[in-house]
Amino acid sequence: MSARLKLEGKVIDQLQVISFSHVEETHSFWKCECTSCKTIKTVSAANLMSGVSSKCNNCNPNGKWKVLPKDRKDLCALYKEGASVIGILALYGIKRSTLYAILKEQGITTDRKQK
């Protein structure tokens, strides 16, 4: 069993880690408070550390964030350069479906399989 990360008190984007919550299988979960609206949310450590969970559902309803045209170009450039999808999602605070829709709109193929 690996040691649990010490996340208490850390602020990750808009979530402040309040306390350890529980373990499910091999995943630890933490109780977090949104710094904007004070909503309490339980989040896995993996999602916190990867940036997948960085805002509460009240401040990010359905994960729909407006991505400005300049950001779309930067996002596409990052993808073309081989940046990880998870990294791009965390950087721009968007869902995977939004990323793929933007790439498709820009005419960029999303198939990265090795030839």
N, C-alpha and C positions, 0 to 999 in steps of 0.2 A: 504494500500500500504506500503510495507516495504522500508526501507532506502536503497539507492543504495550503494554498496561497493565502497570504495575509492581506485581505482586501479592505477590511474595515476602515472607514474614514476616507478612502480614496474616492475621487470624483472622476468619472469616465464620461466625457462629453456632458450630457445633462443628467446623468444618474450618479447620486452619491450613495456609496455602499454603507448601509447602516449596521448590519450584523449578519452572521452566518445563519442560514435558514435550515438546510437539511441536505442529505445525500440521497440520490436516486441512482441505484446501481453503482457506477463509478464516477458519477457527475455530482459536483458540489453546487449548491444553490445559495444565493445570497439575497437578503432583503435590501432593496434599494429605494431611495426616494428621489423623485424627479425634482431637480433644482428650480424648475420653472413653475410647475403647478402643484408640487408637494404630494403627488400621487405615489403610493407605495406599490412596488412591483417586485416579484421574485424572479431572479434571473440566474442562469447557469454561469459559472465562472468562465467557462469556455466562450460563451457568447459575449460576456463583458470584455474579456481580454482580446478577442478578435475584432471587436467593434460591431458585431452583428446586432447587439442590443446596446443602444446608446441613448435612447429616448423612450419615454413612456408612450403608450397608445393614445393618450389624450393630446399630447403635443405632436404626435406623428400618426394621425388617423389613417389606418390602412397602409401605412408606409408610403403614402403619396407625397412626394416632395417635388417642388417645381425645380427642374434642372434648366438653368439658363442656357441660351445658345452657345456662349463662350465656354461654359462648363461642359457642354455636350462635346465640343471639339476636343477639349483637354481630356475628357473621359475616353473618347474614342482613340486618341493618340496613346493614352496609357494602355488601353486594351491591345492595340496594334503592337506596342513595344513588349508585350508579354506579361504585363502586370497581372497579378492574381485577381480573379473575379471577386473573391472575398475582400481583398484589399480595396478594390474600387468601390464595392458596396459600402464598406465602412467609411471610406474617405468622403463619399458623396451622400451618405445617409439614405440610400435608396434600396429598394427590393430588387432581387435578381430579375424579376419579370420586367421591371422598369429599365434596367440596364440593357437587357436583350432587345426590348422594344426600341430603345435609342439606337443601338448598334444596327438593327434591321433598317430603321428609318434612314441611317447614314450609308446603307448599302454594304455594311461590314458583315462578313460571314462569322458565325459564332462556333464553327467547327474547328477545334484546335487539335484534333487527333493527329498523331504522328504518321507520316507517310513512309 
